[in-house]
Amino acid sequence: MSAIIPRGNTHKAGLWPVIFILVVLAAILVAIALVTAPRPNPNALAIGGESKADPLNIAIQEPLELDFKSKAEVLQIRSDTVQKYPQLLAREYIPFEAVFGQIVDGLPWWGLAGQIYYGRGLQSIEGESEETRFILNPYLLVAADFYWTDGSMDAVSALSFYCAPRGLYWRPRDAAAEVTYDADCITQPHHAPYFDLIAYNARDFNLNYIYVSYPDSLNLTKSQAPDEPYANPQFIHRGNSCGYPGGCNNMSPQTPEIGRIRIIDFPASLVIWLWKDQPTSIEQPADMTFIIHLK
């Protein structure tokens, strides 16, 4: 007599291969999610209660040529400049992936001469790499990127120019810093001076939200100024704005929320508040205050 196998047992036995496959797929998906998930920013400044440093002046580094260097070389240059002031670090510095992770090996970079004189095309990479104004000055948390316009605010009328900071002064225990630019460099007859804020240095140091307090500022204005903190998205990647074949490493995206700031008169100052985490409102005390002086 042949054995009789209950139907129920046969049905359950047939499900095991399916269950096993589903478990394996779930494990693979979890592994992929862990690998691809954004890594938390490891960086932190030694400011406020964490600071033991006295006030200090920070030297401004001149722009440098980065064309065709490897990503590793660029990040090493960045790390070396950060380490010049170890007293401002709360822990070991690692270039933040979300800011610098998309730098591409062997690409050119927009040059200062290219940006100011030549424009898009083969000569766009002429001169020192313009991003090194910020990459080589990591403690310049928020920088002014100046241009003149005839008032129309379109790309054709905007004339970029370069003014190096005259001084950068930090008060770590007060969680405050200020940078000064020379008004004589900025003034030009028959053109209105404007500037955008370049703040990926703040983001690299885990200060991710920015708010410009125009009521506390002087002789500066902005149309439709945000009334709440802005999550700063700035990063560096391969872009095509330079018009050079294959593209250039450059900053992205455009951030009008922290740009198109008009200078009404001199002296002028801009008060900027920075937070690590999204504040509940602008009434919440900032983790860091950064002031831009134009005088």
Backbone as CSV, one residue per row, in Angstrom:
resi,resn,N_x,N_y,N_z,CA_x,CA_y,CA_z,C_x,C_y,C_z
1,MET,0.866,-1.183,0.000,0.000,0.000,0.000,0.908,1.241,0.000
2,SER,0.653,2.180,-0.871,1.465,3.403,-0.927,1.094,4.340,0.199
3,ALA,2.090,5.125,0.631,1.844,6.077,1.713,0.973,7.226,1.226
4,ILE,0.168,7.714,2.138,-0.710,8.841,1.810,-0.143,10.087,2.492
5,ILE,0.202,11.127,1.698,0.755,12.379,2.235,-0.380,13.383,2.347
6,PRO,-0.612,13.897,3.540,-1.683,14.870,3.709,-1.465,16.089,2.824
7,ARG,-2.587,16.562,2.240,-2.501,17.712,1.331,-1.919,18.949,2.039
8,GLY,-2.329,19.167,3.320,-1.856,20.352,4.045,-0.345,20.406,4.134
9,ASN,0.299,19.298,4.432,1.759,19.262,4.545,2.425,19.558,3.208
10,THR,1.846,19.051,2.137,2.393,19.292,0.797,2.349,20.774,0.458
11,HIS,1.245,21.421,0.825,1.072,22.849,0.536,2.116,23.692,1.293
12,LYS,2.319,23.349,2.606,3.291,24.097,3.400,4.709,23.878,2.898
13,ALA,5.012,22.657,2.516,6.348,22.358,2.004,6.639,23.143,0.732
14,GLY,5.623,23.350,-0.080,5.811,24.092,-1.318,6.044,25.576,-1.105
15,LEU,5.643,26.120,0.055,5.838,27.546,0.327,7.251,27.879,0.773
16,TRP,7.968,26.926,1.326,9.285,27.220,1.888,10.259,27.823,0.875
17,PRO,10.364,27.330,-0.345,11.273,27.982,-1.301,10.902,29.435,-1.561
18,VAL,9.606,29.724,-1.611,9.158,31.095,-1.860,9.528,31.988,-0.671
19,ILE,9.266,31.468,0.543,9.597,32.234,1.742,11.096,32.515,1.805
20,PHE,11.897,31.497,1.480,13.350,31.657,1.508,13.792,32.744,0.530
21,ILE,13.226,32.729,-0.685,13.589,33.727,-1.694,13.205,35.127,-1.227
22,LEU,12.021,35.257,-0.616,11.566,36.559,-0.128,12.469,37.086,0.983
23,VAL,12.901,36.180,1.870,13.803,36.585,2.947,15.132,37.073,2.386
24,VAL,15.662,36.343,1.399,16.929,36.738,0.788,16.796,38.091,0.096
25,LEU,15.686,38.274,-0.645,15.462,39.560,-1.318,15.349,40.705,-0.328
26,ALA,14.645,40.453,0.782,14.510,41.482,1.805,15.865,41.852,2.395
27,ALA,16.701,40.847,2.627,18.034,41.106,3.172,18.875,41.918,2.190
28,ILE,18.739,41.593,0.900,19.489,42.341,-0.117,19.032,43.794,-0.157
29,LEU,17.718,44.009,-0.098,17.181,45.369,-0.129,17.633,46.174,1.081
30,VAL,17.645,45.524,2.241,18.112,46.211,3.448,19.588,46.587,3.310
31,ALA,20.396,45.671,2.780,21.825,45.932,2.591,22.044,47.090,1.630
32,ILE,21.267,47.112,0.530,21.382,48.202,-0.443,21.011,49.524,0.203
33,ALA,19.933,49.512,0.997,19.494,50.737,1.663,20.560,51.261,2.616
34,LEU,21.230,50.350,3.324,22.270,50.772,4.269,23.471,51.354,3.548
35,VAL,23.797,50.777,2.388,24.963,51.241,1.633,24.687,52.576,0.969
36,THR,23.476,52.742,0.415,23.153,53.943,-0.355,22.571,55.075,0.480
37,ALA,22.199,54.815,1.711,21.614,55.863,2.553,22.641,56.967,2.789
38,PRO,22.191,58.226,2.801,23.123,59.328,3.064,23.843,59.144,4.400
39,ARG,25.158,59.306,4.361,25.930,59.152,5.586,25.826,60.421,6.425
40,PRO,25.693,60.283,7.727,25.612,61.476,8.572,26.905,62.269,8.515
41,ASN,26.779,63.558,8.675,27.941,64.433,8.642,28.757,64.238,9.925
42,PRO,30.028,63.847,9.818,30.837,63.586,11.021,31.456,64.836,11.627
43,ASN,31.337,65.981,10.945,32.122,67.147,11.339,31.403,68.007,12.370
44,ALA,32.186,68.675,13.194,31.633,69.603,14.185,32.706,70.609,14.562
45,LEU,32.276,71.850,14.723,33.181,72.915,15.159,33.216,72.993,16.678
46,ALA,34.365,73.353,17.214,34.509,73.557,18.659,34.133,75.000,18.958
47,ILE,32.843,75.227,19.136,32.341,76.572,19.373,31.436,76.565,20.606
48,GLY,31.173,77.757,21.125,30.312,77.847,22.298,30.920,77.123,23.483
49,GLY,30.104,76.296,24.131,30.546,75.565,25.309,31.633,74.554,25.036
50,GLU,31.804,74.136,23.779,32.838,73.156,23.426,34.179,73.808,23.128
51,SER,34.225,75.135,23.106,35.442,75.822,22.699,36.352,76.125,23.881
52,LYS,37.637,75.978,23.631,38.657,76.406,24.581,39.624,77.388,23.910
53,ALA,39.255,77.833,22.717,40.154,78.669,21.927,39.872,80.152,22.156
54,ASP,40.939,80.933,22.184,40.813,82.387,22.257,40.427,82.930,20.883
55,PRO,39.942,84.177,20.821,39.668,84.793,19.513,40.919,84.776,18.640
56,LEU,40.721,84.620,17.358,41.878,84.546,16.468,41.552,85.069,15.084
57,ASN,42.580,85.606,14.443,42.512,86.005,13.046,42.936,84.827,12.183
58,ILE,42.188,84.575,11.142,42.464,83.451,10.262,42.971,83.980,8.922
59,ALA,44.105,83.482,8.486,44.717,83.943,7.242,43.867,83.517,6.040
60,ILE,43.717,84.426,5.097,43.002,84.130,3.865,43.978,83.539,2.852
61,GLN,43.635,82.382,2.317,44.471,81.702,1.338,44.122,82.159,-0.076
62,GLU,45.152,82.358,-0.890,44.947,82.788,-2.270,44.414,81.635,-3.116
63,PRO,43.664,81.940,-4.183,43.161,80.878,-5.077,44.301,80.060,-5.680
64,LEU,43.969,78.843,-6.071,44.946,77.862,-6.553,44.381,77.182,-7.800
65,GLU,45.258,76.661,-8.632,44.846,75.917,-9.827,44.550,74.467,-9.471
66,LEU,43.342,73.996,-9.790,42.958,72.598,-9.534,42.732,71.793,-10.812
67,ASP,42.883,72.410,-11.957,42.543,71.724,-13.206,43.216,70.357,-13.313
68,PHE,42.378,69.358,-13.612,42.791,67.987,-13.936,43.400,67.232,-12.749
69,LYS,43.284,67.763,-11.555,43.723,67.012,-10.377,42.701,65.925,-10.051
70,SER,43.132,64.920,-9.306,42.224,63.859,-8.880,41.358,64.353,-7.720
71,LYS,40.251,63.670,-7.527,39.395,63.985,-6.386,40.174,63.842,-5.084
72,ALA,40.991,62.792,-4.972,41.769,62.564,-3.756,42.712,63.736,-3.482
73,GLU,43.332,64.270,-4.532,44.228,65.417,-4.347,43.466,66.634,-3.841
74,VAL,42.293,66.874,-4.419,41.496,68.032,-4.017,41.072,67.905,-2.553
75,LEU,40.612,66.713,-2.175,40.164,66.514,-0.792,41.332,66.593,0.191
76,GLN,42.521,66.182,-0.246,43.690,66.300,0.625,44.046,67.770,0.834
77,ILE,43.970,68.555,-0.235,44.220,69.991,-0.115,43.219,70.612,0.848
78,ARG,41.950,70.218,0.705,40.908,70.726,1.604,41.223,70.362,3.057
79,SER,41.534,69.110,3.296,41.806,68.648,4.658,43.018,69.352,5.259
80,ASP,44.041,69.579,4.446,45.243,70.259,4.940,44.925,71.679,5.391
81,THR,44.063,72.375,4.655,43.722,73.749,5.040,42.877,73.756,6.313
82,VAL,41.999,72.770,6.470,41.209,72.677,7.700,42.125,72.475,8.906
83,GLN,43.147,71.643,8.748,44.017,71.293,9.869,44.942,72.423,10.298
84,LYS,44.944,73.533,9.582,45.765,74.664,10.000,45.257,75.287,11.298
85,TYR,43.989,75.035,11.627,43.409,75.585,12.849,42.691,74.470,13.618
86,PRO,43.451,73.511,14.139,42.835,72.363,14.813,42.046,72.752,16.052
87,GLN,42.353,73.911,16.646,41.631,74.344,17.841,40.167,74.668,17.552
88,LEU,39.809,74.769,16.272,38.420,75.062,15.914,37.615,73.798,15.628
89,LEU,38.250,72.628,15.758,37.585,71.364,15.457,37.189,70.640,16.738
90,ALA,35.948,70.170,16.779,35.480,69.385,17.918,35.843,67.920,17.780
91,ARG,36.093,67.485,16.554,36.483,66.091,16.310,37.233,66.013,14.987
92,GLU,37.682,64.825,14.641,38.434,64.646,13.402,37.617,65.108,12.207
93,TYR,38.283,65.824,11.300,37.606,66.344,10.113,37.647,65.340,8.967
94,ILE,36.502,65.153,8.313,36.393,64.338,7.105,35.539,65.124,6.116
95,PRO,36.034,65.420,4.911,35.211,66.163,3.950,33.844,65.499,3.784
96,PHE,32.784,66.274,3.945,31.425,65.740,3.941,31.036,65.274,2.540
97,GLU,30.604,64.010,2.474,30.283,63.381,1.195,29.232,64.164,0.413
98,ALA,28.231,64.680,1.094,27.151,65.385,0.397,27.630,66.682,-0.246
99,VAL,28.727,67.238,0.228,29.270,68.475,-0.343,30.331,68.181,-1.391
100,PHE,31.259,67.278,-1.096,32.423,67.063,-1.957,32.445,65.706,-2.654
101,GLY,31.483,64.851,-2.367,31.537,63.485,-2.880,31.403,63.350,-4.377
102,GLN,30.826,64.353,-5.038,30.609,64.252,-6.484,31.689,64.936,-7.317
103,ILE,32.786,65.358,-6.685,33.930,65.844,-7.461,34.422,64.710,-8.360
104,VAL,34.723,65.028,-9.611,35.117,64.012,-10.586,36.610,64.129,-10.885
105,ASP,37.303,62.994,-10.853,38.736,62.953,-11.156,39.038,63.558,-12.518
106,GLY,40.130,64.325,-12.567,40.701,64.725,-13.852,39.937,65.764,-14.626
107,LEU,38.955,66.415,-14.024,38.215,67.452,-14.742,38.848,68.818,-14.520
108,PRO,38.628,69.742,-15.453,39.001,71.129,-15.170,37.967,71.781,-14.252
109,TRP,38.258,72.997,-13.825,37.361,73.784,-12.988,37.201,75.163,-13.631
110,TRP,36.045,75.786,-13.408,35.911,77.185,-13.823,37.104,77.956,-13.280
111,GLY,37.756,78.746,-14.129,38.847,79.594,-13.676,38.352,80.999,-13.362
112,LEU,39.100,81.715,-12.538,38.712,83.088,-12.231,38.740,83.961,-13.482
113,ALA,39.797,83.824,-14.283,39.853,84.591,-15.529,38.730,84.157,-16.471
114,GLY,38.443,82.859,-16.480,37.349,82.372,-17.314,36.012,82.945,-16.881
115,GLN,35.774,82.971,-15.589,34.498,83.472,-15.079,34.359,84.970,-15.288
116,ILE,35.454,85.715,-15.083,35.376,87.174,-15.113,35.521,87.740,-16.524
117,TYR,36.398,87.125,-17.344,36.714,87.725,-18.647,36.208,86.915,-19.848
118,TYR,36.448,85.603,-19.843,36.233,84.833,-21.058,34.835,84.257,-21.200
119,GLY,34.237,83.862,-20.107,32.914,83.245,-20.177,32.990,81.778,-20.588
120,ARG,31.855,81.230,-20.988,31.755,79.809,-21.326,32.641,79.465,-22.519
121,GLY,33.108,78.194,-22.540,33.883,77.733,-23.681,35.248,77.221,-23.276
122,LEU,36.124,77.100,-24.254,37.436,76.502,-24.017,38.283,77.315,-23.046
123,GLN,38.056,78.622,-22.976,38.864,79.457,-22.090,38.207,79.670,-20.727
124,SER,37.111,78.992,-20.486,36.428,79.146,-19.197,37.281,78.664,-18.028
125,ILE,38.262,77.809,-18.300,39.071,77.246,-17.217,40.353,78.046,-16.973
126,GLU,40.508,79.166,-17.663,41.721,79.970,-17.504,41.786,80.598,-16.115
127,GLY,42.996,80.656,-15.579,43.213,81.276,-14.271,43.055,80.283,-13.139
128,GLU,43.328,80.748,-11.929,43.174,79.892,-10.760,41.711,79.463,-10.638
129,SER,41.502,78.275,-10.094,40.152,77.717,-9.992,39.321,78.540,-9.016
130,GLU,38.183,79.054,-9.501,37.429,80.009,-8.680,36.855,79.379,-7.416
131,GLU,36.575,78.092,-7.421,36.050,77.458,-6.207,37.064,77.410,-5.072
132,THR,38.350,77.583,-5.399,39.344,77.537,-4.328,39.272,78.772,-3.438
133,ARG,38.516,79.801,-3.864,38.245,80.920,-2.946,37.577,80.418,-1.676
134,PHE,36.842,79.319,-1.800,36.078,78.764,-0.681,36.691,77.464,-0.171
135,ILE,37.132,76.596,-1.082,37.726,75.314,-0.686,38.967,75.534,0.182
136,LEU,39.794,76.535,-0.163,41.027,76.791,0.581,40.808,77.673,1.804
137,ASN,39.576,78.138,1.989,39.244,78.963,3.151,38.049,78.359,3.873
138,PRO,38.232,77.172,4.461,37.103,76.439,5.035,36.409,77.167,6.175
139,TYR,37.143,78.024,6.899,36.534,78.721,8.029,35.842,80.017,7.609
140,LEU,35.889,80.305,6.323,35.036,81.329,5.734,33.687,80.646,5.481
141,LEU,32.918,80.499,6.544,31.715,79.657,6.486,30.716,80.136,5.448
142,VAL,30.584,81.452,5.340,29.675,82.042,4.356,30.435,83.155,3.648
143,ALA,30.575,83.048,2.343,31.350,84.018,1.574,30.438,84.821,0.657
144,ALA,30.888,86.006,0.303,30.168,86.848,-0.657,30.778,86.654,-2.039
145,ASP,29.928,86.360,-3.015,30.345,86.216,-4.412,29.749,87.392,-5.176
146,PHE,30.595,88.368,-5.533,30.125,89.666,-6.005,29.915,89.708,-7.515
147,TYR,29.014,90.606,-7.929,28.837,90.929,-9.340,28.143,92.273,-9.460
148,TRP,28.352,92.931,-10.603,27.654,94.172,-10.910,26.566,93.874,-11.935
149,THR,25.503,94.635,-11.903,24.487,94.527,-12.951,23.982,95.927,-13.286
150,ASP,23.281,96.007,-14.428,22.643,97.266,-14.794,21.236,97.350,-14.219
151,GLY,20.884,96.362,-13.376,19.576,96.354,-12.740,18.623,95.330,-13.295
152,SER,18.940,94.745,-14.468,18.014,93.798,-15.083,18.129,92.397,-14.504
153,MET,19.252,92.121,-13.839,19.463,90.848,-13.137,19.397,89.629,-14.040
154,ASP,19.762,89.769,-15.314,19.841,88.577,-16.157,21.305,88.206,-16.344
155,ALA,21.503,87.020,-16.908,22.870,86.498,-17.007,23.741,87.358,-17.906
156,VAL,23.137,88.027,-18.891,23.919,88.824,-19.827,24.452,90.074,-19.145
157,SER,23.625,90.679,-18.273,24.019,91.949,-17.671,24.903,91.761,-16.440
158,ALA,24.969,90.576,-15.859,25.747,90.356,-14.648,27.231,90.271,-14.983
159,LEU,28.031,91.070,-14.290,29.477,91.090,-14.496,30.153,90.638,-13.214
160,SER,30.725,89.450,-13.244,31.389,88.923,-12.058,32.707,89.645,-11.813
161,PHE,33.080,89.767,-10.561,34.397,90.285,-10.218,34.823,89.647,-8.896
162,TYR,36.107,89.718,-8.614,36.647,89.037,-7.441,37.202,90.041,-6.454
163,CYS,36.694,90.001,-5.233,37.255,90.750,-4.114,37.635,89.751,-3.031
164,ALA,38.916,89.680,-2.716,39.356,88.787,-1.648,38.972,89.373,-0.296
165,PRO,38.613,88.540,0.656,38.361,89.055,2.012,39.587,89.769,2.560
166,ARG,39.340,90.848,3.292,40.435,91.610,3.900,40.822,91.034,5.252
167,GLY,39.899,90.343,5.887,40.194,89.755,7.188,39.078,88.828,7.633
168,LEU,39.447,87.793,8.370,38.494,86.821,8.911,38.822,86.632,10.387
169,TYR,37.867,86.942,11.244,38.087,86.970,12.692,37.066,86.053,13.366
170,TRP,37.572,85.141,14.198,36.714,84.175,14.893,36.728,84.423,16.399
171,ARG,35.539,84.280,17.006,35.391,84.268,18.459,34.709,82.945,18.830
172,PRO,35.488,81.874,18.931,34.908,80.529,19.087,34.003,80.390,20.298
173,ARG,34.378,80.977,21.432,33.561,80.824,22.640,32.196,81.499,22.485
174,ASP,32.136,82.524,21.635,30.865,83.199,21.377,30.107,82.567,20.211
175,ALA,30.691,81.523,19.612,30.096,80.900,18.413,29.807,81.966,17.370
176,ALA,30.816,82.788,17.091,30.646,83.901,16.169,31.924,84.119,15.367
177,ALA,31.737,84.610,14.142,32.866,84.963,13.284,32.423,86.064,12.343
178,GLU,33.393,86.800,11.806,33.064,87.879,10.878,34.162,88.026,9.837
179,VAL,33.736,88.349,8.633,34.661,88.559,7.527,34.444,89.966,6.997
180,THR,35.537,90.589,6.548,35.459,91.956,6.035,35.965,91.995,4.596
181,TYR,35.191,92.675,3.729,35.588,92.930,2.352,35.769,94.437,2.169
182,ASP,36.654,94.807,1.258,36.982,96.209,1.026,35.959,96.852,0.096
183,ALA,35.304,97.911,0.568,34.294,98.593,-0.239,34.885,99.161,-1.525
184,ASP,36.163,99.586,-1.503,36.775,100.152,-2.707,36.846,99.128,-3.840
185,CYS,36.947,97.854,-3.476,36.983,96.795,-4.491,35.614,96.582,-5.115
186,ILE,34.572,96.863,-4.352,33.211,96.535,-4.768,32.569,97.653,-5.584
187,THR,32.930,98.897,-5.291,32.289,100.053,-5.915,32.705,100.185,-7.377
188,GLN,31.691,100.459,-8.242,31.963,100.685,-9.651,30.874,101.603,-10.207
189,PRO,31.270,102.696,-10.881,30.258,103.630,-11.373,29.304,102.983,-12.375
190,HIS,28.065,103.419,-12.327,27.043,103.054,-13.314,26.584,101.601,-13.225
191,HIS,26.989,100.879,-12.206,26.530,99.510,-12.025,26.138,99.291,-10.568
192,ALA,25.070,98.542,-10.370,24.615,98.216,-9.022,25.364,96.997,-8.514
193,PRO,25.986,97.065,-7.334,26.699,95.896,-6.808,25.753,94.953,-6.063
194,TYR,25.872,93.685,-6.362,25.104,92.617,-5.720,26.078,91.534,-5.273
195,PHE,25.591,90.621,-4.448,26.368,89.417,-4.171,25.444,88.266,-3.793
196,ASP,25.948,87.055,-4.058,25.311,85.823,-3.613,26.103,85.271,-2.432
197,LEU,25.465,84.419,-1.658,26.156,83.774,-0.549,26.589,82.371,-0.945
198,ILE,27.848,82.071,-0.733,28.397,80.731,-0.942,28.636,80.146,0.443
199,ALA,27.851,79.131,0.801,27.834,78.666,2.193,28.077,77.173,2.326
200,TYR,28.708,76.542,1.327,28.927,75.102,1.496,30.002,74.800,2.529
201,ASN,30.822,75.797,2.882,31.740,75.574,4.005,30.966,75.372,5.302
202,ALA,29.916,76.153,5.506,29.077,75.957,6.696,28.434,74.577,6.666
203,ARG,27.931,74.185,5.515,27.298,72.861,5.404,28.306,71.752,5.672
204,ASP,29.534,71.911,5.194,30.570,70.907,5.420,30.840,70.723,6.908
205,PHE,30.706,71.803,7.680,30.917,71.727,9.125,29.612,71.466,9.883
206,ASN,28.619,70.937,9.167,27.377,70.469,9.788,26.494,71.610,10.287
207,LEU,26.642,72.773,9.690,25.731,73.888,9.928,24.862,73.995,8.687
208,ASN,23.736,73.326,8.726,22.976,73.013,7.522,21.857,73.992,7.181
209,TYR,21.483,74.821,8.144,20.375,75.767,7.939,20.897,77.187,8.100
210,ILE,20.426,78.053,7.215,20.933,79.416,7.156,19.765,80.390,7.078
211,TYR,19.918,81.492,7.778,18.913,82.557,7.728,19.644,83.893,7.772
212,VAL,19.265,84.790,6.871,19.829,86.129,6.858,18.861,87.054,7.577
213,SER,19.333,87.688,8.632,18.501,88.609,9.405,18.671,90.023,8.833
214,TYR,17.858,90.358,7.860,17.960,91.680,7.243,17.636,92.809,8.219
215,PRO,16.697,92.640,9.171,16.467,93.719,10.142,17.707,94.049,10.971
216,ASP,18.598,93.062,11.182,19.821,93.284,11.948,20.992,93.690,11.068
217,SER,20.774,93.698,9.763,21.827,94.037,8.815,21.780,95.528,8.487
218,LEU,22.768,95.983,7.716,22.897,97.408,7.425,23.159,97.636,5.941
219,ASN,22.354,98.520,5.332,22.550,98.980,3.953,22.563,97.846,2.932
220,LEU,21.780,96.809,3.198,21.630,95.690,2.275,20.157,95.354,2.153
221,THR,19.751,94.896,0.986,18.353,94.554,0.782,18.246,93.381,-0.183
222,LYS,17.122,92.704,-0.101,16.860,91.579,-0.993,15.372,91.506,-1.281
223,SER,15.042,91.370,-2.545,13.645,91.207,-2.919,13.150,89.831,-2.494
224,GLN,11.972,89.795,-1.893,11.338,88.548,-1.469,12.284,87.714,-0.584
225,ALA,12.839,88.357,0.409,13.746,87.659,1.336,12.983,86.582,2.099
226,PRO,13.546,85.387,2.248,12.881,84.321,3.011,12.634,84.755,4.457
227,ASP,11.520,84.310,5.006,11.202,84.647,6.396,11.398,83.464,7.330
228,GLU,12.077,82.425,6.848,12.386,81.267,7.684,13.730,80.683,7.267
229,PRO,14.369,79.892,8.120,15.669,79.304,7.775,15.587,78.433,6.521
230,TYR,16.677,78.415,5.800,16.775,77.735,4.506,17.741,76.562,4.623
231,ALA,17.313,75.386,4.164,18.181,74.208,4.160,19.169,74.336,3.002
232,ASN,20.411,74.583,3.322,21.424,74.863,2.306,21.763,73.598,1.511
233,PRO,21.532,73.602,0.174,21.802,72.404,-0.622,23.124,72.434,-1.375
234,GLN,23.951,73.442,-1.213,25.105,73.642,-2.086,26.112,72.486,-2.003
235,PHE,26.630,72.087,-3.174,27.622,71.017,-3.271,28.409,71.215,-4.552
236,ILE,29.446,70.398,-4.743,30.281,70.470,-5.947,30.115,69.186,-6.750
237,HIS,30.000,69.345,-8.075,29.834,68.183,-8.952,30.304,68.541,-10.360
238,ARG,30.185,67.582,-11.282,30.462,67.868,-12.684,29.265,68.631,-13.263
239,GLY,29.510,69.802,-13.792,28.461,70.592,-14.418,28.877,71.042,-15.805
240,ASN,27.914,71.529,-16.555,28.179,71.941,-17.935,28.151,73.448,-18.125
241,SER,28.026,74.206,-17.026,27.907,75.659,-17.162,29.150,76.278,-17.784
242,CYS,30.325,75.652,-17.609,31.558,76.221,-18.144,31.645,76.130,-19.661
243,GLY,30.915,75.205,-20.256,30.971,75.042,-21.702,32.223,74.353,-22.201
244,TYR,33.049,73.857,-21.299,34.262,73.129,-21.691,33.876,71.691,-22.007
245,PRO,34.448,71.080,-23.062,34.073,69.707,-23.404,34.232,68.753,-22.225
246,GLY,33.169,68.013,-21.911,33.200,67.080,-20.796,32.795,67.688,-19.473
247,GLY,32.641,69.023,-19.437,32.184,69.682,-18.223,33.305,70.028,-17.256
248,CYS,32.933,70.705,-16.194,33.881,71.148,-15.164,33.320,70.805,-13.791
249,ASN,34.210,70.674,-12.832,33.771,70.636,-11.439,33.342,72.047,-11.038
250,ASN,32.139,72.176,-10.540,31.645,73.484,-10.104,30.550,73.322,-9.061
251,MET,30.189,74.433,-8.432,29.150,74.396,-7.407,27.771,74.343,-8.044
252,SER,26.859,73.704,-7.342,25.465,73.620,-7.740,24.639,73.466,-6.460
253,PRO,23.356,73.707,-6.484,22.555,74.348,-7.530,22.548,75.852,-7.304
254,GLN,21.810,76.570,-8.147,21.568,77.979,-7.872,20.710,78.099,-6.618
255,THR,21.015,79.090,-5.810,20.295,79.254,-4.536,19.815,80.702,-4.406
256,PRO,18.787,81.068,-5.146,18.299,82.461,-5.077,17.825,82.863,-3.691
257,GLU,17.475,81.895,-2.850,17.040,82.220,-1.487,18.126,82.943,-0.692
258,ILE,19.395,82.666,-1.028,20.508,83.316,-0.331,21.389,84.065,-1.337
259,GLY,20.760,84.591,-2.371,21.482,85.327,-3.398,20.759,86.605,-3.779
260,ARG,21.368,87.314,-4.750,20.791,88.548,-5.272,20.570,89.581,-4.166
261,ILE,21.586,89.726,-3.354,21.552,90.690,-2.255,22.171,91.997,-2.752
262,ARG,21.410,93.065,-2.657,21.864,94.343,-3.212,22.504,95.206,-2.140
263,ILE,23.623,95.824,-2.519,24.327,96.754,-1.630,23.785,98.154,-1.899
264,ILE,23.215,98.764,-0.888,22.621,100.095,-1.032,23.663,101.175,-0.808
265,ASP,24.505,100.984,0.187,25.498,101.995,0.541,26.567,101.328,1.402
266,PHE,27.635,102.081,1.667,28.709,101.607,2.530,28.838,102.533,3.730
267,PRO,29.234,102.045,4.883,29.506,100.631,5.188,28.223,99.820,5.193
268,ALA,28.379,98.512,4.976,27.246,97.591,5.001,27.635,96.353,5.795
269,SER,26.646,95.673,6.320,26.920,94.424,7.037,25.730,93.497,6.889
270,LEU,26.009,92.216,6.880,24.987,91.182,6.739,25.117,90.208,7.909
271,VAL,24.028,90.048,8.655,24.012,89.155,9.815,23.369,87.832,9.422
272,ILE,24.118,86.744,9.621,23.695,85.413,9.177,23.656,84.484,10.384
273,TRP,22.577,83.746,10.504,22.437,82.758,11.569,22.513,81.366,10.964
274,LEU,23.218,80.478,11.653,23.433,79.111,11.175,23.028,78.118,12.260
275,TRP,22.382,77.024,11.828,21.979,75.954,12.739,22.409,74.605,12.165
276,LYS,22.687,73.672,13.065,22.934,72.294,12.643,21.631,71.632,12.206
277,ASP,20.626,71.643,13.079,19.332,71.024,12.809,18.298,72.102,12.507
278,GLN,17.255,71.713,11.813,16.220,72.673,11.442,15.608,73.302,12.689
279,PRO,15.692,74.617,12.820,15.114,75.267,13.998,13.594,75.335,13.894
280,THR,12.957,75.421,15.020,11.495,75.526,15.023,11.043,76.866,14.475
281,SER,11.873,77.903,14.626,11.580,79.228,14.088,12.860,80.045,14.146
282,ILE,12.808,81.252,13.592,13.990,82.112,13.653,14.209,82.672,15.052
283,GLU,13.259,82.435,15.936,13.426,82.860,17.322,14.356,81.929,18.093
284,GLN,14.578,80.727,17.553,15.460,79.774,18.224,16.906,80.249,18.084
285,PRO,17.662,80.357,19.181,19.049,80.830,19.094,19.870,80.014,18.099
286,ALA,20.639,80.713,17.298,21.466,80.049,16.290,22.637,79.332,16.949
287,ASP,23.121,78.273,16.279,24.319,77.580,16.745,25.575,78.402,16.454
288,MET,25.485,79.264,15.430,26.637,80.077,15.031,26.116,81.348,14.370
289,THR,26.769,82.469,14.662,26.475,83.721,13.981,27.665,84.103,13.118
290,PHE,27.381,84.452,11.866,28.445,84.844,10.943,28.050,86.191,10.328
291,ILE,28.968,87.135,10.349,28.678,88.495,9.862,29.629,88.851,8.723
292,ILE,29.056,89.383,7.654,29.836,89.881,6.516,29.839,91.402,6.578
293,HIS,31.029,92.001,6.629,31.180,93.458,6.633,31.698,93.918,5.270
294,LEU,31.151,95.006,4.785,31.613,95.641,3.547,31.931,97.085,3.905
295,LYS,33.228,97.406,3.982,33.588,98.762,4.404,35.004,99.135,3.975
